[in-house]
Amino acid sequence: MKQITDAPFEGDSVHPSESLRFGAFLAPYHPLNADPALQLRRDIDLMEHLDHLGFDEAWMGEHHSTGAEIVPAPDVFIAAAAERTQRLRFGTGVVSLPYHHPLVTVDRITQLDLQTRGRLIFGTGPGKIPLDAHMMGIDPSDQRRRQGEALEAILALLRGDVVNMSTDWFTLRDARAQLPTYDPAGIEIATASTVSPNGSVLAGTHGLSLLSLAASSPAGFDVLDRNWGIYDKVCAEHGHSADRSRWRLVNPMFLAETRSDAERAVARRIGSMAAYVNRQTGQRPEWAESGRGIIDHWRNDSLGEFGQAIIGTPDEAIAQIDRLLDKTGGFGTLLILHVDMADWEDTKRSYELFASEVIPHFRRRNLGREASLQYAEDHRDRLIGGLVTAITKAHTDYYGESAATGA
């Protein structure tokens, strides 16, 4: 950074982490023993809370089965949440492309982009839950192929092309998108990646943003740098630039003032998350029999594909983000995987702590304040001495003048 004048403070250079953005990623995960109407309302309340706290993004997923992930239409949710927020950007996290005709997908997304005045990120994926595909009669082995075919058609439609395309599951005949995007440059489009390089290859081929959903799982963390390398290589091969600022990583986190406070807040309801994972696979592990066991397992191993969780303090969140920065060489946005496992007040407090202590640490917002106090400490003898001298002089001047006038 160019210095205009000599300054008494250090810390004037721009740090790479200052450009980090932060948000929340909701599947959403909710316990099966509560009212879904209230759960959906709380998710919208959370959007307002995130917007108030200054978070940058919020993502909502698409799922159709297994009970816990109760939003089948992320565009409908985002349309409601956007009306209650001012600056928060919203991502579809993600639209499962094999489940929808590409023209209908484009029409719904462009409408939502216009309604939100360009606050939309179009996240795409092949679909995750096996029961979803089963109910629709989709062979899981076809999902990634269908994702690629749908994405090819969607990108052409968003460019304004007239598309004629036929596959074994959709037909486009003289098809065009009648609505424009809010920004003439288009909508940011992201592709989900987990452990395999498939997502990196697809995103790199089309020059899309990368969304690493399993960044904190042992397997997902191990391949973060490798998958970015693949993405970078494929981007170059297809004439695109691999921009780290458009790379998003997802990590589960729940914060409180102390570790014990965080454990207390989640202990009663965290079992619903373990049950969601284990019941689908028929597992009954010993660690899942108590809240303490689930917390320890999620911290030290992984709860399904969701990664290792930070259930603790802001300092622990900072350390984990530093770990991700070291592993990746830098990324654009950290998304907190949100799990409905605490009461509303504790949930709000978790995000407040993140916003008040974690975000300013990485954006280095308090360097000037810290430097100012450090300067005062380092020069206290001169500064305090000067103050004492000034006070003494004022005292002497006043009383000396009073004595001379006889007042």
N, C-alpha and C positions, 0 to 999 in steps of 0.2 A: 504494500500500500504506500502510495506517495505521501511523504510527510511535507506539510506546508510550512510548519515552523518547528523549531526545536521544542520538544515536549518533555516534561519531567517524568512521564510515565512510560513504562515498557508495555509490551503486549499489543503492538500496533499492527502486526501482520495478520493476514487472514488464515485461519486454520481450516483444514479440509472438512472437519465435522460441523463447521458453522452452517453449511448448506444442507445438513440432514433435515429431513422432514419426518413427521411422526403421525401415526393414525391408529385406528382400530380395525380389526378384521373379525367380522361376525359370520358364523356359519348359518344361523346362530345355534349355540348349544344350550338347551334348556332342560331342566328336570322334567320327568314325565308325570310328576304328582302335583303340578300347579296349573292354574288356569291359563291356557294359551292366549286368550284375549288380553289378559294382564301382561303376559310375557312380551307380546308384540308391542303393547303400549310402552312398556319399560324400555324396549329397544329404541323406540322413537324418542323417548325421554333422554336416553343416553346420547343420541345424536345432538340434541340441543345442548347437553352438558359439554360434550366434546367441542362443539362450536364455540361455546362461551369460554372454554379454557384455552382456545387458540390452537387446537389440533388441526392438522392439515387435511386429513383424509379419513373416510370411513367406508368400509367395504361390506357388502351383504351378499351371501351366497344363495344358491338355488339347490334345493333338495326336495324330494317327493316321498320319502319313506324313512322308516326306522325311528320315528317319534321325536327325536331330540332336536333335529334341524328343521324348524317349522316354517321357513319361508320358501314357498315354491316359486314366487315371482319377485325377484329382487327389484325389478323396475317399478313395480307397484309400491313396494316399501320405500324406495328412494324418492319417488314422486311425492309421497306424504312427508318424508323427512326433510326434503329440500324446501318445502313451504315453511318449515319451522326453524330454518337455519339461514345464516347470511353468507358465510365464507367457506364452509366445509365442502371439499370436493368428495364425490361419491363414486365408488367403484362397484361394478357388478362382480361379485367374487365367488364363483364365476358363473356366467351363462353357459350351460352345458349345450354346446352347439349341436350334437347329434340328436337332441330331443326336439329341435325346432326347424321349421322351414326357413331357409336363409332370408327370403324376402320379408317374411313376418318379423324375423329378428331385426333386420335393418330398420323396418318401419317403426318398431317399438323403441329402438335405441335412438333413432334420430328425433322422434317425438320427445323422448325424455331429455335428450341433449338440449333441445330448444326450450323445454319447460324449465330446466335448471340454469339456463343462460350459460351453457358451456361448462358447467361444473361436473361433467360426467367423464368417468374413465370406463371404457368397455373392456372388462376382464372376461376372458374366454377360456374354456377348457373342454375336455372330452366327457365329463361326467364321472363321478367318483363312487357313488353308492351302488353296489351290485344289484340291490333290490329295485332301484329306480329303473335300471336297464331291463331287468327281468320283466317288470310289469308292462313295459312298453314293447316287449318282444325284440329287444336289441341284443345281438350277440356281443358280449364284452370285447371280443377280439376285433370287432368292427369299429369300436368307438373312436379310436385315434385316427383311423382312416377317414371316418365321417367328419371328424373335427377338421381335418385338413381340407376336405372337399367343401365343407360349409364355409370355412374361412376364406378360401379362394373366391367363392361367389360373393361373400359379404364384402370383402375388400374392393372387388370390382364395382359392386353396387354403390358403395360409399364414395368411390371415385367419380361417380356419375355415369358409369358405362351402362350401355344396354347389354344385358347378359342373356345368352342362350346356353344352357347347360343342362345335361341330363345325367343322373346317376341312378343307382338302384334304389334310392330312397327319396330323391326329390327331383323335380323338373322346373327349370326356369325358361320361360318362353317370352322373348321380347320384354324382359323384366327390367324395370328401372325403379330407383328410389325417388319418390315424388317430393320428399322433404329434404332441405339442405341441412348440413350441420351448422351449429351456431357460429363456430369459428370457421372461416373459409379454409383454414389449413387442415381442418378435419378434427376427428375425435382421437384422443390417445387410446390405443388398443394394447392390451396386455395379454400375455399367454402364461398360463400356470405351468410351473415346473416343480417336480418333487425330487426324486433321487435319480431317475433315469435321465439321459440327455435329450429325450424326445421333445420336451418343452423348449429347451434351448435351441434345438435345431429348427423347430417350427417358427419360433420367435425371430431367430436370426435370418431365416429365409425371407421373411416378409418385413423385416425391420421393425418389429413390435417391441414393446416393453416386456421385461421379464419379471415374473412374480414367483418367488421361491417360497412355496408353502411349508416345506419341511425343513426350514433353515436350521432349527435348533435340535432336530432329532439327530442321534449319533450318525446315522447313515447320510442324512441330508446335509449335515454340517461338514462331513468329510469331503463331500463332492462339490461344495460351493465354488471353490476356486476352479476346479476342473470344468464344471458346467459353464461357468462364466467364460473360460477359455474357449470352449466349444462354441458358445454364443458369439464371441468376438470373431472367431475364425469364419463361421458361417455368414455373419453379417458382412465381413469383408468380401467373401466370395460372391455375394449378391449385391454389392454396391451400397451397403448400408453402414452407418456408423454405430458402433456399440457404445451407447451413452450410459455411464454408470449412474447418472442422476435419475434414470428411469428404471432402475433396478430396485425392487421391493422385497424385503425379507420379513417373514412372519415368525413371531416368537411368543408363546404364552407367558403372561406376566400378571401378577396380582401383588399390589404393594400396600404396606402399612408402615406405621412408625417403627415397629420392631418386628422381628421374625415371629415371635410368639403371638403378636397381634394379628399378623397375616394368617398364621395357622389357625387361630381361634375363629377368624372370620369365615374361613372356607371349610372348616372341619365337618360341619353338619351336612353340607350339600355336595361336597366334592365327590361323594360316592356315586352320584348320578352320572358323572363323567366316566368313571371307571366302569360302571355297569353298561353304559352305552358302547364302550369299546369291547368289553369282555363277552357280553351276551351275544354279539354278532359272531364271535369266533368260538363260542362254547367253552371259554376258559373260566376257571374258578381259582385264580391264584391266591395264595395265602396273604400276600400283601394287600389285596383288595378287601379284606375283611374289616379293616378299620380305617378311619380317616387319617390317622397317623401313618399307616402303611402306604396309603395312596399318595399322600403328600411326599413321603420319602422316595417312593418309586418314581413319581413324576419329576422330582428334582434331580435324581441321580441316574435315572435310566431314560425312560420315555413312556408316555401313555399313548399307545398306538402310534400313529404317524404324526402326532401333533408336536413332538419334540420335548426337550427338557424344559421345565417351567421354572420361572423365577417366582417363588412364593415367599416374599421377604421384603426387603427395604429398598429405597431408591438407590443406595450405594451398590446393592447387588445387581440392580437393573443396569446401572452405569457400567459395572464390570462386564456384564454379559454383552452389552452393545460394543464395548471396546474389543471383546473377544471376536465378535462378528466382523468388526472393522479390520482387525488384524488378519483374519482368515481370508476375507474377500479382497482386501486391498482397497475397499471403499464401495459404498452403495448409496442409493438416494433416499430411501424411506424405510423406517422401521415400523411395522404394523404389529400392534399388540393383539395376539389371538385372544378374543374376549370369550370367556366362559361364564355363564350365569351360575356362579357357585357361592355367592355371598349375598347378604341383604342389600337393599338399595343404598342405604347410607354408607356402608363400607365400600360398596362398588364405586360410588361417586368419589369417596375419599381416595381410593386407589388411583384414579385418574388425576385427581387434584395433586397428589404427591408427585406423580410423574410429570405433570405440567409445571409444577412449581420448583422441582429440584433436578429432574433428569434432563428435561429439554434445555433449560438455561445452561446446564453444564456443557452440553455439546455445542450449543450455539454461542458459547463464550460471552454471554450477555453481561456478566458481572466483572469482566476484567478491569474495566475502568474504576469500578467501585472498590475492588480489591487493591488495585494499584494506588488509589487515593489514600486508603487507610494505611497501606504499607509505607507510603511516603511520609505520612504523618508520624508513624511509629519510628521510622528510620531517622527523622529529623526533629524528634520531639524536644531535644534540649534547646535547639535554636528557636523552634516555633513556640514552645511553652515559655522559654526565656523571654522571647520578644513580647509575648502576651503579658507576662508579669511586669516587664519593664513599662509597657504602655499603660497598664492599670496603675502602677506606682506613680508614673509621671502625671497621669490625670488626677490622681488623689493629691499629689503634692501641689500641682498647679491650682487646684480648686481651693485647698485650704490655705495655701500661701497667699492667694489673691484675697481671700476672705479676711485673713489676719491684717493684710495691708490696708484694707478699707475699713476695718473695725466692725465688720458685719458679724 
